[in-house]
Amino acid sequence: MHVIHSIALAAVLAIPTATLAQPSEPERVRPGTMLDTTFIRGGTDFLAILIDYEGDTMRIGTAVLETRIDSMSGARHVTYVQRLLVEDSPSANETDSMHLDWGTLLPISAHRRGHDPRDYVFESPGVRILSLRDSTTYEEVLHAPVFYVAIGPLLRALPLRAGYHAVLPVLPEDGGAGEMHVTVTREAHARALDGAACPSFVVEVQSEPVTGTFHLSTADRSVVRFDAEYTTLVRPAGCP
């Protein structure tokens, strides 16, 4: 979702229903351990992309978040696809797709299409990264398994509650080693675009390339709203 940082921000109201919780000591989520995939189910969510342009809120496109449960070489895995479709600007459209192990959510492969197209193939203890823009391939040696920044599945697999704080080792866009910090500040009602108030966890995420505030439905952990530096993604209508 790195394109989010290149589009401008529009706010959607959230109504607090609980006081701010003090974050607990961070849980260090170890890649390769079994995660709770109860909330990871097949389906597609659509979010409006909003920007604030010269004081006016504009809807400029749609984010499509698709989750599929598939099999690969006889093993169950998760396919997660993020599409950002910007109206009247096809050059700004981007798609990230990733294939993850079902139980651990460790990455198998990832594919980015758009401004800087790349393919990632994870082969323990490393990853091969192919740049489709200049047809170069390089290998990154990793000293331990890492997660790919697959925000949707990863957040759904964490034991979210007010005050929860986790740190996950992740692979940044250009390789190397990085961390994703996840903090649940409180529960709140986040408003869909039609005004529906949806009970949600307010989750602060800091990582490369995704930094922002997620409002995840307490019912199914789907995204009701996401605020980045210059962009808001929000559910068009109703609650999950």
N, C-alpha and C positions, 0 to 999 in steps of 0.2 A: 504493500500500500504506500510505497515511497512517493508516488505522485501526489499524495495528499498534501505534502509540504509545498507544492508548487501552485496550489489553488488557494483563494482567500477564504476567510472565516466568517460564518454566520452563526449566531447563537440561537439555541432552542431552549425554552425554559425547563428547569428541573425543580420540583418542589420537594425539599427535604422532609423526610418523615422520621428521621432518627438523628440523634446528636452525633457529632464527629467522634469516631472511635480512634483511640491511640493505636498506631501500628504495633503489632507484636514483633518479637525478634524474628528476623527473616528466616524462612525455611529455605534451605538450599536444595532445590529439586535436582536430583541426580539423574542425568540422562541414562537410559537403559533400564531403570526401574519400572515396574508396572504402574500405570496410572489408572484413575477411575474414568472410564469412558462412557459412563451411564448417559451423560447428556449429549454425546456425539451421535447424531442420527442423520440419516439422509434427508435432504431437503434444500430448498433455495429461498434465500431472503433477498428482498429488494429494498434499497435505501436511497432516498433522494440526496443528491449532492447539492449543498447550498453554499453560496458565497455572499459576502457583503461588499457590494460595489457602490462606492460613493454614497453610502448611507442607505442604500436599498438592498433588501435581501432578494437574491436571485437564485432560482433553481436552474442549474446548468447541466444536469445529467443524472445518471443512475449508477449506483454501485450494486453489482450482483454478486452475492456470496453463496456459492454452491458447495454442498457436502455430499459425497457419495461413499458408500461402503462397498468395497470391491474385493476381488481376490487377485493375487499376483503370485504366480508359481506355486499355487496351492495354499498361500498364506493370506490371511485377511489383512486388508490395509484400508487406510482412509485417503480418499482423493479430495483435496480442498482447492477450489478455484475462486479467485477474486478478480472480478472484471470491473473496471472503472470506465464508463461510457460517457463521454462528454459531448453534449449536443453541439452541432455546428463546428466541431473541432476534432475530426477523426485522428489527427496527429497526437492528440493528448490522451487517446484511449490506451489503456494498459491492461494486461492480463498476467496474473501470477497463478501458476498451478503447482501443486506439490503432492507428492505421494509419501505417506507416512505409515510406519508400522502401527497396526491396530492397538496393541497392548501398551507399547512404550511411547508412541508418537515420535520415535526417532525417524529422521528423514531418510528416504530411499532415493528420491530425485526431486528436483524442483526446476521450473521452467518459467522464465520471465519473458514476456513479449511486450514491446512498446519502444520507448525511447532508447533503452540500452538492453537489447535482448541477450539473454544468457541461459545456458543450461548448466545445472549442477547435478553431478552424480556422486553419491556418497558411498565410499568404499573404505570401511574401517581399516586403518586409522586415519583416513584422509578423505579429501573431496577433490574431484576433478571439475574445473570450471571452464566452460567453453563460451567465449565471447562471440556471438553471431555477427556482431558489427564489423569485426576485423578478422574473424576466423582464427583467433588465437586460442590456445588451450594451455592452461597451467594447472599444476597440482598443488594443493595445500595440504601439508602434513598436519594432522590434528593429534595432539597427545592424549586426548580423551574424547569420547562421544559428545556431540553438541546437538541442540535442537536447531531446526530452521525456524525463522520467525513466522510461524504459522499461527497467528494470533487467535483466530477463531477456535480451532481444535484445542490449542494449549490452554486457553482461558476456561473452556468448558470442562477440562479435565482436572482443574485445581479445586481444592475445597474452599470455595469462596465464602467469606463471612466478613462482617465488619471488623476491621483491625488486622485482617490477614495480610501478610507480607511475604513474598517469595522472590528468590533470585534464581534465574535459570540461565545456564551457559548456552549461548546461541552463536550462530555463524553470522557475522555482519555481511553486508552486500559484497564487499571486496575480499572476503576471506578473513583469515586470522581468528582471533578469539574475542568474544564479547559477552556481555551479560544483559539480560532483560529483567528489570525490576518491576514487580507487580504488587500494588498496594490497594486493598479495598478500604476506602475511607469511610463509607457509610452505606446504608440503604436509602433510597429516595424514590420518588415518582418522577420518571422522565416522560416528557410529553412527546407523543407522536405528532406528525405534521398536522393531523386533523384535530389535535387537542386532547386525544385520549391520554390519560395519565397511567403509565405502566410501572408497576413495582419493579425496581431495578437495584442491582449492586452498582455502586460508583467505583470504578476501577481505574487507578492511575497506572499507566504503562510508560516506562522509559527504556528505550533500547535504540539501536541503530538497525533499521531505518525508521522504526515506528515509535513516536512519542505522542501521547495524548491521553484523553479521558474517555473511557468506554462506559456506557450505561448498559449493563447486561440484564436481561429479564431474569427475575428470580424464579420464574416458572420453568424456562428451558435454556437459559444462558445465551439466547440469541441477542444480537445487537439491536438495541432500541435507538441508540444515539452514539455518535463518536465525534469528539471535538479535537481537532489538531490545531496547529498554529494558525493556519489560514483557511480551514475548511470545517464544515459540519456535515456529517452524514446522519440521516435521521429516517426512522421508519415512517412511511407515508400515512398509514392509517391503522387504527386499532392496536390492540396489544396481543402478544403471543398467547 
